[in-house]
Amino acid sequence: MLGRNATVILADHPGALHVKLDGPLEQRVARAAAEAGIPLAEASRRQAREDRVRAEMSLRLYNWDPRSNDRFDLVVNTGLVGLDAAVELILDAYRVLSRRPS
């Protein structure tokens, strides 16, 4: 498993499954606030900064925008799908895609 920019770094790797976990901004902020034990306003500022910095890094280093979904095999809305279900979706997608001929 790789994190940021793996979709570009491993773009041509035949066994790679490119997954993006995303969700509604309000839910992402609320989850971050709860996990960090901080007020929603602070979590919102952190989220905006983090989203901006990650996109800028990807654009500068790899000339791609991770906010676009066009290079991902699977995008999971974690606002609707819980952690266990997200894991099952990812595993199912990997099983299906790993059976495709190269």
C-alpha positions as CSV (number, residue, x, y, z in Angstrom):
1,M,0.0,0.0,0.0
2,L,1.2,3.5,-0.9
3,G,-0.4,6.8,-0.1
4,R,-0.3,10.1,-1.8
5,N,0.6,10.1,-5.5
6,A,0.8,6.3,-5.7
7,T,-1.8,6.6,-8.5
8,V,0.8,8.4,-10.6
9,I,3.9,6.6,-9.3
10,L,2.4,3.1,-10.0
11,A,0.2,4.2,-13.0
12,D,1.7,1.5,-15.2
13,H,2.1,-1.3,-12.6
14,P,-0.2,-4.1,-13.7
15,G,-1.1,-5.2,-10.2
16,A,-2.0,-1.8,-8.7
17,L,-5.5,-0.9,-7.7
18,H,-5.8,2.9,-7.4
19,V,-8.4,3.8,-4.7
20,K,-9.5,7.2,-3.5
21,L,-11.2,7.5,-0.2
22,D,-13.3,10.7,-0.1
23,G,-16.5,12.0,1.4
24,P,-18.5,15.1,2.0
25,L,-16.4,18.0,3.4
26,E,-18.6,18.5,6.4
27,Q,-18.3,14.8,7.4
28,R,-14.5,14.8,6.8
29,V,-14.2,17.9,9.1
30,A,-16.4,16.4,11.8
31,R,-14.5,13.1,11.8
32,A,-11.1,15.0,11.9
33,A,-12.4,17.1,14.8
34,A,-13.6,14.1,16.8
35,E,-10.4,12.1,16.2
36,A,-8.1,15.0,17.1
37,G,-10.3,16.3,19.9
38,I,-10.4,19.8,18.5
39,P,-13.1,22.3,17.7
40,L,-14.9,22.1,14.3
41,A,-13.5,25.5,13.3
42,E,-9.9,24.4,13.8
43,A,-10.6,21.1,12.1
44,S,-12.1,23.0,9.2
45,R,-9.0,25.2,8.8
46,R,-6.7,22.2,9.0
47,Q,-8.8,20.4,6.4
48,A,-8.7,23.3,4.0
49,R,-5.0,23.7,4.4
50,E,-4.3,19.9,4.0
51,D,-6.5,19.6,0.9
52,R,-4.7,22.6,-0.7
53,V,-1.2,21.5,0.3
54,R,-1.8,17.9,-1.0
55,A,-3.1,19.1,-4.3
56,E,-0.3,21.7,-4.7
57,M,2.3,19.0,-3.9
58,S,0.9,16.6,-6.5
59,L,0.6,19.3,-9.1
60,R,4.2,20.5,-8.6
61,L,5.8,17.1,-8.3
62,Y,3.7,15.0,-10.7
63,N,1.7,17.4,-12.8
64,W,-1.6,15.9,-11.8
65,D,-4.5,16.9,-9.6
66,P,-5.6,14.3,-7.1
67,R,-9.0,16.0,-6.7
68,S,-9.9,14.6,-10.1
69,N,-11.1,11.0,-10.1
70,D,-10.1,10.1,-13.7
71,R,-7.0,8.1,-12.7
72,F,-8.6,6.1,-9.9
73,D,-10.0,2.6,-10.4
74,L,-12.4,3.0,-7.4
75,V,-13.6,6.0,-5.5
76,V,-15.3,5.2,-2.1
77,N,-17.5,7.8,-0.4
78,T,-16.7,7.3,3.2
79,G,-19.5,9.6,4.1
80,L,-21.9,6.8,3.0
81,V,-19.8,3.7,3.4
82,G,-18.4,2.7,6.8
83,L,-14.8,1.4,7.3
84,D,-15.6,-2.3,7.2
85,A,-17.7,-1.9,4.0
86,A,-15.0,0.3,2.4
87,V,-12.5,-2.5,3.1
88,E,-14.8,-5.1,1.5
89,L,-15.4,-2.9,-1.5
90,I,-11.6,-2.5,-2.0
91,L,-11.0,-6.2,-1.6
92,D,-13.8,-7.0,-4.1
93,A,-12.5,-4.5,-6.6
94,Y,-9.0,-5.9,-6.3
95,R,-10.2,-9.5,-6.8
96,V,-12.2,-8.5,-9.9
97,L,-9.4,-6.4,-11.4
98,S,-6.7,-8.9,-10.7
99,R,-8.5,-11.4,-12.9
100,R,-8.4,-9.1,-15.9
101,P,-5.9,-10.1,-18.6
102,S,-2.9,-7.8,-18.7
